[in-house]
Amino acid sequence: MDFPSQDMLIFLIVAGFVSAFIDSVVGGGGLISVPALLLTGLPPVVALGTNKLGSTLSTITSSLSFFTSGKLNGKLVLALFPLSFVGSALGTYTLHLLPSDFLKPLVVVMLVLMLIYTLIKKNWGAVAAPRRMTLNVKLVVASAAFIIGFYDGFFGPGTGSFLLFLFLLLGFDFVGASANAKVLNLASNLASLCSFLLLKSVHIGYGLPMGIAMIAGAFVGSRLAIRHGSRYIKPLFVIVTTILIGKQLWDLMQ
């Protein structure tokens, strides 16, 4: 196991902190961490696997921070956790069998629709207004948790945004939606990391230093989100979603 040079180490630490800071609140940290790992010369699959190591450490940290805030719906996320975990494991396995590029146009459309809806609903997510959990709602949410988990293991960009949007639809405010989304993101990250480790596609020497920096970034980001609430999270969600759309459109044009 080789470790990065001093300059590379500083680069990974800075990239890891910034990506986890953003990811801990609204997702989208992979926009920074994955390109950073690719710039080190790692093969794409190894870069994705190494990123999952850091992302898992980041989501553990932010999940624990949000747990102390009292914003977690323990019963709901415990029920959805295994669905996200299994979906992600299947998605990562499928990634090694099929190309994922065909998802890019669909992801762009979904992100654009999410952004438009969020901008139109001016006060959306400012105050919690829990939706009644009927059988139909439970089935839709369970299916969404599995599908988003599969998507995270198979492709990934925008997973945090999709999960946040799901909990907003359930009537959580932005802080509550971010808190519960992090736990499901933890499930999908854990499953995907285990799969990448089994496939020997994780560079521990690069992943650990970056992961430690991501722990710090996740802690700072989640504490700021809890303190400042929706007036901080909503603008960041809009910005990150817009950047995600731009990134996916750029990839499509290459």
Helices and strands as residue ranges (DSSP letters): H 6-26, H 30-39, H 44-67, H 74-95, G 101-103, H 104-120, H 135-154, H 159-169, H 174-198, H 204-228, H 230-253
